[in-house]
Amino acid sequence: MKYRISVIMGIYNCADTLIEALESLEAQTYKRFKVVLCDDGSKDNTLEVAQKWAETHPNYIVIQNEYNMGLNATLNHCLEYVDTEFVARMDGDDRSLPHRFEQEVKFLDEHPDFAIVSGPMHYFDDKGVFMSGKGRGVVTKRDFIAGTPFCHAPCMVRCEAYEKVGGYTIDPKLLRVEDYHLWFKMYAAGYKGYMLEYPIYEMRDDRNAIARRNWMNRKNEAYVRYIGYKMLKFPWWTYVYCLRPLVLVIMPACLYDYLHRRKL
């Protein structure tokens, strides 16, 4: 079987959830894929779990970083093993819904002028799904003003787009916003994308995590907005939105939770 999709997975301390994530890939209705798992210096037995799985699943490749390098570098390491038409993302503690790949490949095959396709997510914890996102259709440059327009983990991207922009940029100031920066680069290079209407992915999350803010992450988001707006040549007045992540840090948790749910 000739694979059309390479699934790239950076795995780190996810031994307890990895098998469930991989089983969701095996349950895909579209089967022409391989998986590249890169362990980023896990302190638990994530690497051993992945290696054991690969022993009985020949379309899985397990590699590892010499030390913990972060998601940007880990995904770039995975990209070195990509030799397919499409690249899909997946995280080691989430689940892909069964028709995810089928829907994404169908869209890209039918729309050769699009390079990126993703979809909304269900958010779940031990008690079940507690929130769901919604798609927006065609993503325009203007959508970048409000925030990252694509869900990263459920995305599928043409390999040529990754090659054109040189993959993920390695920079400490892009920690936790590597995907937002990637989309800026791809749109600046002339590529465009689409968000499917209904959820295709389930993200493991904490109901209370929505209300937690991390100053460093918010500062990084403000930074990537600033450089991204310049990439896409946005008008001067849009730069006020660079301050939005910093405002969210001091916003009451209940108000932030409300706004986050409205966005989804």
Secondary structure, DSSP 4 states (H G I P E B T S, - for coil): ----EEEEEEE-S-TTTHHHHHHHHHT-S---EEEEEEE---SSSHHHHHHHHHHT-TTEEEEE-SS---HHHHHHHHHTT--SSEEEE--TT-EE-TTHHHHHHHHHHH-TT--EEE--EEEEETTEEEEE----EEEPGGGGGTS--S-STT-EEEHHHHHHHTSS---GGGTT-HHHHHHHHHHHTT--EEE-SS--EEEE--TTGGG---HHHHHHHHHHHHHHHHHTT--GGGGGGGGHHHHHHHS-HHHHHHHHHHH-
